[in-house]
Amino acid sequence: MNNNAEPLKKIQADTPLLDNNIFSLLSLKDLNREFIAKTSRIQELLMKQKKKFDNYDSSKHKLVEKKELVDITIKKYTEKIDSTLFMIWNIIHLLPREQMVIYQAYFQFKLKKLFSGSPYNKRLFAKPLGFPDDHQMILYISDNHYLGKSSYDKFIHQYSMGIPINQTKRNRKNYFKEILSNLIETGSNQKITCLECGPALEVTEMIKERDTLNNASITLLSSEDNAITYIQKLLKTSHRLQKESNEHIEIKKYDISTILYLKNMQSVIKDQDLIYSSSILDFLNDQLAKKAIGSLLAALKPSGRLILSCIKDESKHKAYTELLGGIYVHYRNKEALFKLTSDIANVRKISIFNNKEKDMNLFIEILK
């Protein structure tokens, strides 16, 4: 690769990625030619599809339904887009940050507008709360609806919903919903806490399907004000959620740093039968994850369970998630998960396993 060291030194990690001045610091001739070619390939493919969808939208006589056309296009072009994204990531993924920021700027400059018609991607790019995967983004992933103003927007939204990392997040809800249902069926007076609960879909869906939660109390912890407001409103306004069991649900605001300190965590929850989180390991490095696991175990009662999920280190869509979307996840394999428990003593059992969908999820369960 042809490098230009002096201009690259001028690029800082906080440089606005779509600032046009960034390209004056590094000539296009200094970018990897294959990277440019493959980025252009995706751009041209998407522009071609946009033109086709725009013609469809303006046509008075439509031969197929909009949803059908979206599905046909998804089926025809997903593999080509996926494979090109994978090749792009392989070209640049080992570059240092000061060079990566240039490639990211170019990649976003070429493709961001073509992806931003999807409500999910629009929020992903804006990050209104400063981080990806807020409660609204989880709702988009879970609902998996054909969203967007134009037919092309719906196509790009559905493509984004079908990316394996989003399918993986969608499947987490079903796994934890099953865990909760089984625990409530078999136990009595169960004390359950969900950490960084998002929209708490596994809880609200379970309530809709059950007559009562009288043998369990559920605490939902969130650092996101909007998520808390969403859940509170849903519990008050949804007819299917108007049950006495709502009295057994407590929603609390907490600072995510609380889980890193034992005394602070025990002031929020203690003596829990089950603590679980579908996302906390995604955004904690190993050092912080170890501290969090220790604090959470201390908040369990004897014989309690801690269940956390993470994403396996086998993503082929990092050009989409990281280069385009700025989602930086701590991917882990089984060995990496076990290392998080290396300092833990006095627990009965540690298990690491996949869920039945055999997606990118890995779960760690620790029995105290």
N, C-alpha and C positions, 0 to 999 in steps of 0.2 A: 504494500500500500504506500502511496506517495504521501508523505507527511510534511507539514509546514509548521515547524516547532514554534517559531516566534509568534505567529498569529494565534496559535492554539493556547499559548500561555496567557493570552489576554482574555480568554473566555473563562468566566467564573460560573460556578454552579448555579448562582441565582440570576444569571442573565435571562431576561425575558425571551422565551423560546421562539416567539414569532416576531421579534423585533427585526425589521428589515436590515438594520445595521449589522446584524450578526453575520450576514452573508458577505459583507464587505471585508470581514476579517479573514475569510478563507475562500479562496477561489474554488469554483465548482470542480476545477481540474484536480484539486487536491482531495476530493471525495472519491471513495472507491467506485469505480465505474460500474461494477456489477450491482452495487447497492442502488445507484441511480437508475440503472436499467430496470431493475425489478420493481422499484418504487413506481416508475413510470408505467410499468406493465399493469400494476393494480389500478393506478389512476385512470389509465385508458379503458380498462375493463369496466370500472365503475361509471365512468362518464358515458360509455356506450350504453350501459344498462339504464342510466338516468334518462338518456334521450329516448330510449324505448318506452320506459314507464311514463315519461312526460307526454309522449305521443298517445299512449293509451288513455291517460287522464283527459286529454283534449278531444279524444274521439267520441262521437255520439253513438256509434254502433260497436259495442264491446262484445267480442266473441267468447270471452271467458270472464268469470268473476274475478274481482281484484285479488281476493285471498288466494284463489287458484293460481293466478299469474305469479304472485309472490312466491308461492310454494314451488312452482315449476322452476323459477329462476334460482331460488335457494338451492334446490336439488342439482341444478345444472352447473352452478358456478362456485359453490362452497369449497369443493376440493381444490379447485384452481387457486382461489384466494388464500385458502389455508396453507397450501404448499409454498406459495410465494412468500407469505409472511414468515414461514418457518425458515426459508432460505435467507431472507433479509436479516433475521435475527442471528443466524449462524455467521453471517458476514461480519457483524459489528459487535457481538455481545461481549467480546473480551477487551474492547477498547477501554482506556481509562476515562473517568468522568469528564475531563476537560475536552476530550474528543467526542465522546458520546453525545454531549449536549449539542454539538454542531449537527450531527446526523439526526438527532431527535427534532431539531428545529426544521431541518430540510424535510423530514418525513411528515411532520405536522403541517408544514407549509403546503405540501402537495396534496395531502389527504384529509385534513381536518374538516374542511367544508363538505366533503363528500360523505362524511360520517355523522355530521352534527345534526342532521334532520331527525335522527332517532332521539326521542325524549331521554332515553337512557344515556346515550353518548353526550347529548347536550349538557346534562347534569354532570356527567363524568368530567367533561372538559372544564366546566365552570367551577366544580367542587365548591358549592356555596357554603358548606360548613367546614371547608378546609381539608376534607378527607373523602376518599371514595367509600362506597358501601354504607352510606347513611340509610335511614329507614326507607326513604323513598326509592332508592336504587334497589334495595332488597324487594320492595313491592313490585317494581318493574320486572325483576327477574322471576319472582314467584308467579305473578299474573301471566306472564308470557303472552300478552295480547299483541295484536297487530296494530301498533301505535305509530303515529306520524301523520303529518298533514297530507302529503302526497303518497302515491303508490310507491315511488322510489324510497321515500322515508320509511315506509312500512317494511320494505324489503331490507333496508340496511339495519333497521331495528331488529327484525327477526334473525338476521345473520348474527347480530351481536348477542342476542338471547341464546343462540345455539352454540356459542363458543363453549368448549368444555368446562372452563373455569366457572362460567355462569350456570351451566347445568349442574355442576358440583354444588354450588351454593344453594340451588333450588332443591337438591336432594337432601341437604342437611335438615331442612324443615321436616321432611317425612320421617327421617331417622329419629330425631328427638321427639317428635310427636308420638311415635310408637313407644319409645322409652318411657315417656310420661304416662301414657295410657296404661302400660303394663305395671308400672310402679303403683299407680293409684288403685288399680284393680286388686293387686295382691297385698298391699300394705294398708296401714291405718295411721292416721295422724302424721302423714308424710310432710316433711318440711323441705321445700324445693326452692332453689334459687337459680335463675338464669342471669348470667353475667353478660353485659353489653347486649341487651335483648333485641335491639332493633325494633321492628314492628311486632315481635313476639307472635308470629303467625302460628307456630306449633301449639301455642297455648290457646289462642283465640279459636282456632279450628277445632281443637280438642273439646273446648267448652261447648261449641255448637253441636257436637256429636254426643255429648253426655248429658244426663239428667242432673247430675250434681257433682260438686267437688268437695263435699263435706268432709271427706277423709284426707284432705290435703290442704296445705297453705302454700301459696306460690309467691315468691318475691321476684320482681322484675327490676333489675338494676340497669340503668342507662346513663351514659354521660351526655346524651343528646336530648336537649329540651324538646325538639320537634317530635322525636319518637315517643316521649312520655305523653305529650299532648295528643298524639295520634291514638295511642292505646286508650287513654282516658276517655276520649271522645267516642271511640268505637264501643267501649264497654257500656257507655251511657245511651248511645243512640241505636245500636243494632238490636232489633227485636229478638234475634236468635241468641243474643248474649245477655238478655235480661233475665238473670237467674240469681237465686240466693247465693250461689257459689261465688259470685263476684266479690262477696264480702271476704273471701279467703284469698284474694289477690291483692298484693301490695306493690305499688310502683314507686321506686325510689330513684332520685337523682344522686349520682355519686361521681367523684373524680376518678378517672381511670388509674391514676397513680396510687389510689387507695389500696389496690390489690398487691402492691409491691411492699407493703409494710404491714407486718403481722398485727400489731395493736390497732391500726386503723381499720383493717378488714374486720376484725372481731367486734368493732364498734358498730358495724353495719349489719353483719349477719353472724350467727353462730349456731352450733348444734344442728346443722343441716343434714338431712338424709341424702340429698343429691344436690350437687352444684354442677352446672354445665354451661358451656359456652361454645357457640358455633364459629366464632370469629376471632377471639382474643389472641390466639397463637399466630394468626395471619400477620399481625402487625407488631409483635414483640420479638426482639432479637433473643438469642439464647440466654444471655445473662439476665435480662428482665423476665423472660419466660420462667426461668428457674425460680426466681423470687416470687413470682405470681403463684406458681404451683404450690410452693411451700405455704404461702399465706392462705390459699384456698383450702388446702388440706387441714390446716388448723381450724378452719371454720366449720368442718364437718363433725358430726357426732361419731363416737366409736362405731365402726361398721358402715360408715357413710361412703358415698361414691362420688368421685370427681370424673367427669367426662368432658374432654376437650377435642376439638377437631382441627385439622390443618389440611393444607393442600399438598399433595405429593409433588415432588420435584421432577415432573415429567411434562410440563406445559410446552406446547408447540406454538403458542399464540402470544409469546412475550412481545413480539413486534406490535401487536394490538394493545395488550394490557399495559406494557411499560413504555414503549417508544411512542405510541400514539396517545394512550390514555393516562399515563403517569400513575398507574397502579403498581405499587411496589410491595410485593407479598413475600413473607418469609416461607419459602417452600421447604418441605422437610420430607425425608424418607424415614423408614422405621428406625434405622440406626440413630439418626439425629433426634428422633423423639425419645428414644431410650436414654440418650445422653442428658436430656433435660431432667431426668429423674435420678442421676448418678449420686446426688447428695441426699437423697430422701431415705430415711430409715423408718422402721416400725410401721410398715404398711403390709397388708396381707397379700396383695397381688397387684401386678402391673400388666395390663394387656394392651396390645396394639393391633388394630384390625381394620379391614375395609368394611364398608357397608355393602348390602346385597346388590346395589346398583352397579358395583364395581367401577365407580367413576374415579375422580382424582382425590376423593376424600380419604384421609387417614384419621382414625380415632384412637385416642389413648384413654384408657379407663384405669383409675387407681382406686383400689378398695382399701380403706383405712383399717 
